[in-house]
Amino acid sequence: MPTAILPSGIRDNYQRGTVGDFLKDKIQDGSGLSIVSAYFTIYAYEALKENLDQIDHLRFLFGEPRFVRSLDPEKTDKKAYDIEDGKLHLTNRLEQGRVARECAAWLEQKTEIRSVKQPGFLHGKLYHVTQASGVEDALMGSSNFTVSGLGLNSGARRNVELNLVVEDGRDKRDLKAWFDELWENTELVEDVKADVLTYLAQLYQDNSPEFIYFKTLYHIFEDFLKEQDQGGLANIQNQIVDTQIWQTLFEFQKDGVKSAINKINSHGG
């Protein structure tokens, strides 16, 4: 990792300091935070836990609604909900339940969470800190609230971001006013805290051995099941499915017939 070139208002997670270090330096006991980011991850919270646990309040605005809307309605595909960082080591995965539980308790107590309603509408990233004394600090740029976005993935190759620490007092106040305007605009944003907490609960809940067994079977045969769903019988419903011989087959035999028909259709006979 190159040596940091300081002082500089740029925080690029590479040569000019990290967003994570900026937040660690500015967040104090009783601070109020206002953040705009496309993503929020439990491991970013874990990396800043010591600092974030002492804040008074956080308002978190998702700049991309797919974070919430990609949640699987059947609560089966945890990967669809971007509350976990990608490219994590196995040791982090083994800690997922604990981290998710602690993060959920913190979110419940300390935060309000809203999201823009329209995809591709809000592209900016903002970190604004207001101290209990009234002193304000702000940083804006490209970094999302992820371990990588904050530059806190030690020992790994970091993304080069482009963020700028805001020095002018008027600009800090203007950024806060800009955030407040978006936050209060019910035509543009909606409350999603309950959705986030519901999903987090799935990450730390205890699952029965039976559920894990069936979940394992599903992923082993996932490609086969997708193949089954791609058609096969749609164009020959009357010729096969509605016949007497079809009704006499066991379920596993019907699955075999479906698989054979799909393969015939896929490979031309």
ZADO-1210 file (C-alpha; in nm, 4 decimals, padded with zeros to 6 digits):
<atoms>
<atom x="00.0000" y="00.0000" z="00.0000" code="MET" pos="1"/>
<atom x="00.1499" y="00.3359" z="-00.1038" code="PRO" pos="2"/>
<atom x="00.2365" y="00.5865" z="00.1660" code="THR" pos="3"/>
<atom x="-00.0381" y="00.8423" z="00.2189" code="ALA" pos="4"/>
<atom x="00.0266" y="01.1856" z="00.0712" code="ILE" pos="5"/>
<atom x="-00.1052" y="01.4348" z="00.3262" code="LEU" pos="6"/>
<atom x="-00.2246" y="01.6959" z="00.3873" code="PRO" pos="7"/>
<atom x="-00.4856" y="01.6835" z="00.1132" code="SER" pos="8"/>
<atom x="-00.8595" y="01.7347" z="00.0949" code="GLY" pos="9"/>
<atom x="-00.8819" y="01.4287" z="-00.1302" code="ILE" pos="10"/>
<atom x="-00.9667" y="01.0936" z="00.0248" code="ARG" pos="11"/>
<atom x="-00.9079" y="00.8306" z="-00.2424" code="ASP" pos="12"/>
<atom x="-00.8553" y="00.5193" z="-00.0251" code="ASN" pos="13"/>
<atom x="-00.5141" y="00.4913" z="-00.1931" code="TYR" pos="14"/>
<atom x="-00.2458" y="00.7595" z="-00.1541" code="GLN" pos="15"/>
<atom x="-00.4477" y="01.0381" z="00.0053" code="ARG" pos="16"/>
<atom x="-00.6149" y="00.8808" z="00.3040" code="GLY" pos="17"/>
<atom x="-00.9376" y="00.6840" z="00.3404" code="THR" pos="18"/>
<atom x="-01.2998" y="00.7718" z="00.3958" code="VAL" pos="19"/>
<atom x="-01.3014" y="00.5350" z="00.6912" code="GLY" pos="20"/>
<atom x="-01.0213" y="00.7240" z="00.8632" code="ASP" pos="21"/>
<atom x="-01.2010" y="01.0529" z="00.7960" code="PHE" pos="22"/>
<atom x="-01.5120" y="00.9184" z="00.9741" code="LEU" pos="23"/>
<atom x="-01.3101" y="00.7740" z="01.2609" code="LYS" pos="24"/>
<atom x="-01.1469" y="01.1130" z="01.3111" code="ASP" pos="25"/>
<atom x="-01.4678" y="01.3185" z="01.2917" code="LYS" pos="26"/>
<atom x="-01.7286" y="01.1025" z="01.4676" code="ILE" pos="27"/>
<atom x="-01.7460" y="01.1842" z="01.8378" code="GLN" pos="28"/>
<atom x="-01.9720" y="01.0997" z="02.1290" code="ASP" pos="29"/>
<atom x="-02.3157" y="01.2429" z="02.0555" code="GLY" pos="30"/>
<atom x="-02.2525" y="01.3148" z="01.6862" code="SER" pos="31"/>
<atom x="-02.5349" y="01.3303" z="01.4344" code="GLY" pos="32"/>
<atom x="-02.4705" y="01.1706" z="01.0942" code="LEU" pos="33"/>
<atom x="-02.6380" y="01.2207" z="00.7576" code="SER" pos="34"/>
<atom x="-02.5259" y="00.9762" z="00.4881" code="ILE" pos="35"/>
<atom x="-02.6197" y="00.9243" z="00.1247" code="VAL" pos="36"/>
<atom x="-02.4984" y="00.5969" z="-00.0264" code="SER" pos="37"/>
<atom x="-02.6196" y="00.3390" z="-00.2763" code="ALA" pos="38"/>
<atom x="-02.5273" y="00.0606" z="-00.0344" code="TYR" pos="39"/>
<atom x="-02.5115" y="-00.0167" z="00.3363" code="PHE" pos="40"/>
<atom x="-02.3311" y="-00.3273" z="00.4606" code="THR" pos="41"/>
<atom x="-02.3083" y="-00.4901" z="00.8001" code="ILE" pos="42"/>
<atom x="-01.9315" y="-00.5276" z="00.7667" code="TYR" pos="43"/>
<atom x="-01.8855" y="-00.1549" z="00.7117" code="ALA" pos="44"/>
<atom x="-02.0750" y="-00.1058" z="01.0371" code="TYR" pos="45"/>
<atom x="-01.8499" y="-00.3638" z="01.2038" code="GLU" pos="46"/>
<atom x="-01.5377" y="-00.1806" z="01.0845" code="ALA" pos="47"/>
<atom x="-01.6634" y="00.1464" z="01.2382" code="LEU" pos="48"/>
<atom x="-01.8521" y="-00.0059" z="01.5303" code="LYS" pos="49"/>
<atom x="-01.6451" y="00.1602" z="01.8015" code="GLU" pos="50"/>
<atom x="-01.7227" y="00.5019" z="01.6537" code="ASN" pos="51"/>
<atom x="-02.0794" y="00.4443" z="01.5370" code="LEU" pos="52"/>
<atom x="-02.1967" y="00.3036" z="01.8695" code="ASP" pos="53"/>
<atom x="-02.1322" y="00.6394" z="02.0357" code="GLN" pos="54"/>
<atom x="-02.3297" y="00.8588" z="01.7950" code="ILE" pos="55"/>
<atom x="-02.6592" y="01.0181" z="01.8878" code="ASP" pos="56"/>
<atom x="-02.8392" y="00.9598" z="01.5588" code="HIS" pos="57"/>
<atom x="-02.7926" y="00.8597" z="01.1944" code="LEU" pos="58"/>
<atom x="-03.0124" y="00.9430" z="00.8975" code="ARG" pos="59"/>
<atom x="-02.9212" y="00.7057" z="00.6139" code="PHE" pos="60"/>
<atom x="-03.0555" y="00.7714" z="00.2641" code="LEU" pos="61"/>
<atom x="-03.0203" y="00.5007" z="00.0014" code="PHE" pos="62"/>
<atom x="-02.9451" y="00.6614" z="-00.3331" code="GLY" pos="63"/>
<atom x="-03.0522" y="00.3432" z="-00.5153" code="GLU" pos="64"/>
<atom x="-03.3887" y="00.1742" z="-00.4407" code="PRO" pos="65"/>
<atom x="-03.2869" y="-00.1637" z="-00.5803" code="ARG" pos="66"/>
<atom x="-03.1164" y="-00.2284" z="-00.2464" code="PHE" pos="67"/>
<atom x="-03.4602" y="-00.2723" z="-00.0953" code="VAL" pos="68"/>
<atom x="-03.6595" y="-00.3828" z="-00.3982" code="ARG" pos="69"/>
<atom x="-03.4252" y="-00.6670" z="-00.4868" code="SER" pos="70"/>
<atom x="-03.5143" y="-00.8411" z="-00.1611" code="LEU" pos="71"/>
<atom x="-03.6460" y="-01.1845" z="-00.2483" code="ASP" pos="72"/>
<atom x="-04.0203" y="-01.1910" z="-00.1628" code="PRO" pos="73"/>
<atom x="-03.9915" y="-01.5508" z="-00.0449" code="GLU" pos="74"/>
<atom x="-03.6986" y="-01.4627" z="00.1837" code="LYS" pos="75"/>
<atom x="-03.4863" y="-01.7400" z="00.0321" code="THR" pos="76"/>
<atom x="-03.2050" y="-01.5687" z="-00.1558" code="ASP" pos="77"/>
<atom x="-02.9970" y="-01.3657" z="00.0875" code="LYS" pos="78"/>
<atom x="-02.7480" y="-01.2766" z="-00.1865" code="LYS" pos="79"/>
<atom x="-03.0086" y="-01.0574" z="-00.3565" code="ALA" pos="80"/>
<atom x="-02.9991" y="-00.8063" z="-00.0736" code="TYR" pos="81"/>
<atom x="-02.6791" y="-00.6041" z="-00.0711" code="ASP" pos="82"/>
<atom x="-02.6334" y="-00.5862" z="00.3030" code="ILE" pos="83"/>
<atom x="-02.3270" y="-00.8072" z="00.2898" code="GLU" pos="84"/>
<atom x="-01.9977" y="-00.7027" z="00.1338" code="ASP" pos="85"/>
<atom x="-01.8765" y="-00.9018" z="-00.1628" code="GLY" pos="86"/>
<atom x="-01.5252" y="-01.0499" z="-00.1748" code="LYS" pos="87"/>
<atom x="-01.5211" y="-01.1360" z="00.1960" code="LEU" pos="88"/>
<atom x="-01.2950" y="-01.3892" z="00.3574" code="HIS" pos="89"/>
<atom x="-01.4466" y="-01.7024" z="00.5091" code="LEU" pos="90"/>
<atom x="-01.3654" y="-01.5785" z="00.8592" code="THR" pos="91"/>
<atom x="-01.6013" y="-01.2850" z="00.8000" code="ASN" pos="92"/>
<atom x="-01.8755" y="-01.5177" z="00.6778" code="ARG" pos="93"/>
<atom x="-01.8508" y="-01.7207" z="00.9955" code="LEU" pos="94"/>
<atom x="-01.9111" y="-01.3994" z="01.1909" code="GLU" pos="95"/>
<atom x="-02.2142" y="-01.2983" z="00.9857" code="GLN" pos="96"/>
<atom x="-02.4781" y="-01.3870" z="01.2450" code="GLY" pos="97"/>
<atom x="-02.3114" y="-01.1979" z="01.5259" code="ARG" pos="98"/>
<atom x="-02.2375" y="-00.8920" z="01.3122" code="VAL" pos="99"/>
<atom x="-02.5913" y="-00.8830" z="01.1710" code="ALA" pos="100"/>
<atom x="-02.7450" y="-00.9086" z="01.5196" code="ARG" pos="101"/>
<atom x="-02.5297" y="-00.6267" z="01.6586" code="GLU" pos="102"/>
<atom x="-02.5914" y="-00.4119" z="01.3525" code="CYS" pos="103"/>
<atom x="-02.9683" y="-00.4646" z="01.3743" code="ALA" pos="104"/>
<atom x="-02.9730" y="-00.3596" z="01.7406" code="ALA" pos="105"/>
<atom x="-02.7756" y="-00.0470" z="01.6542" code="TRP" pos="106"/>
<atom x="-02.9985" y="00.0400" z="01.3587" code="LEU" pos="107"/>
<atom x="-03.3114" y="-00.0076" z="01.5676" code="GLU" pos="108"/>
<atom x="-03.1849" y="00.2263" z="01.8364" code="GLN" pos="109"/>
<atom x="-02.9862" y="00.4904" z="01.6499" code="LYS" pos="110"/>
<atom x="-03.1077" y="00.5303" z="01.2929" code="THR" pos="111"/>
<atom x="-03.3710" y="00.6403" z="01.0489" code="GLU" pos="112"/>
<atom x="-03.3468" y="00.4794" z="00.7046" code="ILE" pos="113"/>
<atom x="-03.5039" y="00.6040" z="00.3839" code="ARG" pos="114"/>
<atom x="-03.4569" y="00.5351" z="00.0152" code="SER" pos="115"/>
<atom x="-03.5192" y="00.7213" z="-00.3069" code="VAL" pos="116"/>
<atom x="-03.8096" y="00.5693" z="-00.4988" code="LYS" pos="117"/>
<atom x="-03.6764" y="00.6094" z="-00.8516" code="GLN" pos="118"/>
<atom x="-03.3801" y="00.4042" z="-00.9825" code="PRO" pos="119"/>
<atom x="-03.0914" y="00.5987" z="-01.1295" code="GLY" pos="120"/>
<atom x="-03.2185" y="00.9234" z="-00.9825" code="PHE" pos="121"/>
<atom x="-02.9576" y="01.0021" z="-00.7158" code="LEU" pos="122"/>
<atom x="-02.5883" y="00.9419" z="-00.7828" code="HIS" pos="123"/>
<atom x="-02.4088" y="01.1493" z="-00.5175" code="GLY" pos="124"/>
<atom x="-02.2430" y="01.0118" z="-00.2046" code="LYS" pos="125"/>
<atom x="-02.2312" y="01.2264" z="00.1097" code="LEU" pos="126"/>
<atom x="-02.1027" y="01.1888" z="00.4660" code="TYR" pos="127"/>
<atom x="-02.2029" y="01.4773" z="00.6939" code="HIS" pos="128"/>
<atom x="-02.1156" y="01.4851" z="01.0640" code="VAL" pos="129"/>
<atom x="-02.2602" y="01.7331" z="01.3127" code="THR" pos="130"/>
<atom x="-02.0910" y="01.7361" z="01.6530" code="GLN" pos="131"/>
<atom x="-02.2845" y="01.7901" z="01.9743" code="ALA" pos="132"/>
<atom x="-02.1104" y="02.1293" z="01.9887" code="SER" pos="133"/>
<atom x="-02.2569" y="02.2243" z="01.6493" code="GLY" pos="134"/>
<atom x="-01.9297" y="02.1898" z="01.4553" code="VAL" pos="135"/>
<atom x="-01.9890" y="02.0380" z="01.1122" code="GLU" pos="136"/>
<atom x="-01.7698" y="01.8191" z="00.8910" code="ASP" pos="137"/>
<atom x="-01.8510" y="01.6825" z="00.5468" code="ALA" pos="138"/>
<atom x="-01.7073" y="01.4687" z="00.2709" code="LEU" pos="139"/>
<atom x="-01.8583" y="01.4027" z="-00.0713" code="MET" pos="140"/>
<atom x="-01.7586" y="01.1913" z="-00.3693" code="GLY" pos="141"/>
<atom x="-01.7789" y="00.8336" z="-00.4910" code="SER" pos="142"/>
<atom x="-01.7506" y="00.6107" z="-00.1837" code="SER" pos="143"/>
<atom x="-02.0394" y="00.3897" z="-00.0751" code="ASN" pos="144"/>
<atom x="-02.0896" y="00.2673" z="00.2817" code="PHE" pos="145"/>
<atom x="-01.9102" y="-00.0635" z="00.2276" code="THR" pos="146"/>
<atom x="-01.5791" y="-00.1927" z="00.3604" code="VAL" pos="147"/>
<atom x="-01.4207" y="-00.1356" z="00.0210" code="SER" pos="148"/>
<atom x="-01.5891" y="00.2013" z="-00.0289" code="GLY" pos="149"/>
<atom x="-01.4570" y="00.3233" z="00.3061" code="LEU" pos="150"/>
<atom x="-01.1069" y="00.1933" z="00.2337" code="GLY" pos="151"/>
<atom x="-01.1114" y="-00.0309" z="00.5413" code="LEU" pos="152"/>
<atom x="-01.0350" y="-00.3625" z="00.3698" code="ASN" pos="153"/>
<atom x="-00.6857" y="-00.3940" z="00.5151" code="SER" pos="154"/>
<atom x="-00.4559" y="-00.6372" z="00.3432" code="GLY" pos="155"/>
<atom x="-00.6626" y="-00.6354" z="00.0251" code="ALA" pos="156"/>
<atom x="-00.6378" y="-00.4349" z="-00.2922" code="ARG" pos="157"/>
<atom x="-00.8415" y="-00.1174" z="-00.2506" code="ARG" pos="158"/>
<atom x="-01.0537" y="00.0616" z="-00.5053" code="ASN" pos="159"/>
<atom x="-00.9314" y="00.4081" z="-00.5987" code="VAL" pos="160"/>
<atom x="-01.2145" y="00.6455" z="-00.5077" code="GLU" pos="161"/>
<atom x="-01.2468" y="01.0200" z="-00.5498" code="LEU" pos="162"/>
<atom x="-01.3827" y="01.2026" z="-00.2462" code="ASN" pos="163"/>
<atom x="-01.3221" y="01.5557" z="-00.1240" code="LEU" pos="164"/>
<atom x="-01.3327" y="01.6867" z="00.2314" code="VAL" pos="165"/>
<atom x="-01.5483" y="02.0009" z="00.2372" code="VAL" pos="166"/>
<atom x="-01.3633" y="02.2843" z="00.4109" code="GLU" pos="167"/>
<atom x="-01.5872" y="02.5864" z="00.3586" code="ASP" pos="168"/>
<atom x="-01.8440" y="02.6408" z="00.6367" code="GLY" pos="169"/>
<atom x="-02.1088" y="02.7686" z="00.3979" code="ARG" pos="170"/>
<atom x="-02.0712" y="02.4614" z="00.1766" code="ASP" pos="171"/>
<atom x="-02.1087" y="02.2310" z="00.4766" code="LYS" pos="172"/>
<atom x="-02.4328" y="02.4054" z="00.5711" code="ARG" pos="173"/>
<atom x="-02.5547" y="02.3954" z="00.2106" code="ASP" pos="174"/>
<atom x="-02.4876" y="02.0218" z="00.1884" code="LEU" pos="175"/>
<atom x="-02.6837" y="01.9639" z="00.5085" code="LYS" pos="176"/>
<atom x="-02.9718" y="02.1738" z="00.3697" code="ALA" pos="177"/>
<atom x="-02.9575" y="01.9755" z="00.0430" code="TRP" pos="178"/>
<atom x="-02.9780" y="01.6505" z="00.2390" code="PHE" pos="179"/>
<atom x="-03.2660" y="01.7814" z="00.4523" code="ASP" pos="180"/>
<atom x="-03.4635" y="01.8776" z="00.1417" code="GLU" pos="181"/>
<atom x="-03.4304" y="01.5295" z="-00.0070" code="LEU" pos="182"/>
<atom x="-03.4949" y="01.3583" z="00.3252" code="TRP" pos="183"/>
<atom x="-03.8252" y="01.5380" z="00.3788" code="GLU" pos="184"/>
<atom x="-03.9514" y="01.5049" z="00.0202" code="ASN" pos="185"/>
<atom x="-04.2093" y="01.2258" z="00.0438" code="THR" pos="186"/>
<atom x="-04.2591" y="01.2298" z="-00.3334" code="GLU" pos="187"/>
<atom x="-03.8978" y="01.1247" z="-00.3840" code="LEU" pos="188"/>
<atom x="-03.8125" y="00.9119" z="-00.0786" code="VAL" pos="189"/>
<atom x="-03.9797" y="00.6537" z="00.1432" code="GLU" pos="190"/>
<atom x="-03.9107" y="00.4931" z="00.4795" code="ASP" pos="191"/>
<atom x="-03.7436" y="00.1507" z="00.4470" code="VAL" pos="192"/>
<atom x="-03.6158" y="00.0870" z="00.7992" code="LYS" pos="193"/>
<atom x="-03.8602" y="-00.1968" z="00.8621" code="ALA" pos="194"/>
<atom x="-03.7519" y="-00.3689" z="00.5391" code="ASP" pos="195"/>
<atom x="-03.3846" y="-00.3486" z="00.6326" code="VAL" pos="196"/>
<atom x="-03.4440" y="-00.4821" z="00.9831" code="LEU" pos="197"/>
<atom x="-03.6595" y="-00.7659" z="00.8475" code="THR" pos="198"/>
<atom x="-03.3827" y="-00.8750" z="00.6188" code="TYR" pos="199"/>
<atom x="-03.1151" y="-00.8464" z="00.8854" code="LEU" pos="200"/>
<atom x="-03.3205" y="-01.0761" z="01.1061" code="ALA" pos="201"/>
<atom x="-03.2839" y="-01.3444" z="00.8387" code="GLN" pos="202"/>
<atom x="-02.9065" y="-01.3218" z="00.8574" code="LEU" pos="203"/>
<atom x="-02.8864" y="-01.4076" z="01.2255" code="TYR" pos="204"/>
<atom x="-03.1890" y="-01.6314" z="01.2744" code="GLN" pos="205"/>
<atom x="-03.1334" y="-01.9963" z="01.3674" code="ASP" pos="206"/>
<atom x="-03.2419" y="-02.2369" z="01.0933" code="ASN" pos="207"/>
<atom x="-03.3523" y="-02.5941" z="01.1533" code="SER" pos="208"/>
<atom x="-03.1367" y="-02.8827" z="01.0248" code="PRO" pos="209"/>
<atom x="-03.4268" y="-02.9745" z="00.7953" code="GLU" pos="210"/>
<atom x="-03.4264" y="-02.6289" z="00.6348" code="PHE" pos="211"/>
<atom x="-03.0503" y="-02.6437" z="00.5799" code="ILE" pos="212"/>
<atom x="-03.0842" y="-02.9928" z="00.4267" code="TYR" pos="213"/>
<atom x="-03.3516" y="-02.8841" z="00.1788" code="PHE" pos="214"/>
<atom x="-03.1669" y="-02.5603" z="00.1038" code="LYS" pos="215"/>
<atom x="-02.8559" y="-02.7661" z="00.0219" code="THR" pos="216"/>
<atom x="-03.0536" y="-02.9968" z="-00.2063" code="LEU" pos="217"/>
<atom x="-03.2048" y="-02.6987" z="-00.3834" code="TYR" pos="218"/>
<atom x="-02.8662" y="-02.5485" z="-00.4670" code="HIS" pos="219"/>
<atom x="-02.7237" y="-02.8855" z="-00.5748" code="ILE" pos="220"/>
<atom x="-03.0088" y="-02.9348" z="-00.8223" code="PHE" pos="221"/>
<atom x="-03.0703" y="-02.5647" z="-00.8970" code="GLU" pos="222"/>
<atom x="-02.9567" y="-02.5842" z="-01.2610" code="ASP" pos="223"/>
<atom x="-03.1694" y="-02.8937" z="-01.3205" code="PHE" pos="224"/>
<atom x="-03.4766" y="-02.7254" z="-01.1709" code="LEU" pos="225"/>
<atom x="-03.4235" y="-02.4153" z="-01.3838" code="LYS" pos="226"/>
<atom x="-03.4075" y="-02.6389" z="-01.6891" code="GLU" pos="227"/>
<atom x="-03.7356" y="-02.7961" z="-01.5840" code="GLN" pos="228"/>
<atom x="-03.8985" y="-02.4546" z="-01.5610" code="ASP" pos="229"/>
<atom x="-03.7878" y="-02.3404" z="-01.9053" code="GLN" pos="230"/>
<atom x="-04.0677" y="-02.5151" z="-02.0893" code="GLY" pos="231"/>
<atom x="-04.0667" y="-02.8594" z="-02.2387" code="GLY" pos="232"/>
<atom x="-04.4326" y="-02.9361" z="-02.1771" code="LEU" pos="233"/>
<atom x="-04.5838" y="-02.6001" z="-02.2642" code="ALA" pos="234"/>
<atom x="-04.6344" y="-02.6820" z="-02.6320" code="ASN" pos="235"/>
<atom x="-04.7496" y="-03.0418" z="-02.5833" code="ILE" pos="236"/>
<atom x="-04.9810" y="-03.0017" z="-02.2854" code="GLN" pos="237"/>
<atom x="-05.2727" y="-03.1824" z="-02.4460" code="ASN" pos="238"/>
<atom x="-05.0646" y="-03.4584" z="-02.6026" code="GLN" pos="239"/>
<atom x="-04.8950" y="-03.5714" z="-02.2806" code="ILE" pos="240"/>
<atom x="-04.9994" y="-03.4067" z="-01.9548" code="VAL" pos="241"/>
<atom x="-05.3697" y="-03.4578" z="-02.0104" code="ASP" pos="242"/>
<atom x="-05.3385" y="-03.8268" z="-02.0952" code="THR" pos="243"/>
<atom x="-05.4317" y="-04.1242" z="-01.8803" code="GLN" pos="244"/>
<atom x="-05.0819" y="-04.2713" z="-01.8872" code="ILE" pos="245"/>
<atom x="-04.9371" y="-03.9430" z="-01.7536" code="TRP" pos="246"/>
<atom x="-05.1695" y="-03.9613" z="-01.4567" code="GLN" pos="247"/>
<atom x="-05.0406" y="-04.3097" z="-01.3692" code="THR" pos="248"/>
<atom x="-04.6777" y="-04.1986" z="-01.3434" code="LEU" pos="249"/>
<atom x="-04.5066" y="-04.1383" z="-01.0110" code="PHE" pos="250"/>
<atom x="-04.3756" y="-03.7853" z="-00.9536" code="GLU" pos="251"/>
<atom x="-04.0132" y="-03.8860" z="-01.0092" code="PHE" pos="252"/>
<atom x="-04.1161" y="-04.0468" z="-01.3400" code="GLN" pos="253"/>
<atom x="-04.2903" y="-03.7268" z="-01.4476" code="LYS" pos="254"/>
<atom x="-03.9728" y="-03.5356" z="-01.3629" code="ASP" pos="255"/>
<atom x="-03.7761" y="-03.7757" z="-01.5810" code="GLY" pos="256"/>
<atom x="-04.0134" y="-03.7241" z="-01.8730" code="VAL" pos="257"/>
<atom x="-03.9951" y="-03.3458" z="-01.8332" code="LYS" pos="258"/>
<atom x="-03.6157" y="-03.3594" z="-01.8284" code="SER" pos="259"/>
<atom x="-03.6045" y="-03.5775" z="-02.1389" code="ALA" pos="260"/>
<atom x="-03.8409" y="-03.3470" z="-02.3292" code="ILE" pos="261"/>
<atom x="-03.6390" y="-03.0405" z="-02.2318" code="ASN" pos="262"/>
<atom x="-03.3193" y="-03.2038" z="-02.3523" code="LYS" pos="263"/>
<atom x="-03.4811" y="-03.3073" z="-02.6810" code="ILE" pos="264"/>
<atom x="-03.6070" y="-02.9533" z="-02.7358" code="ASN" pos="265"/>
<atom x="-03.2764" y="-02.7964" z="-02.6359" code="SER" pos="266"/>
<atom x="-03.0551" y="-03.0182" z="-02.8548" code="HIS" pos="267"/>
<atom x="-03.2807" y="-03.0788" z="-03.1536" code="GLY" pos="268"/>
<atom x="-03.3806" y="-03.4381" z="-03.0898" code="GLY" pos="269"/>
</atoms>
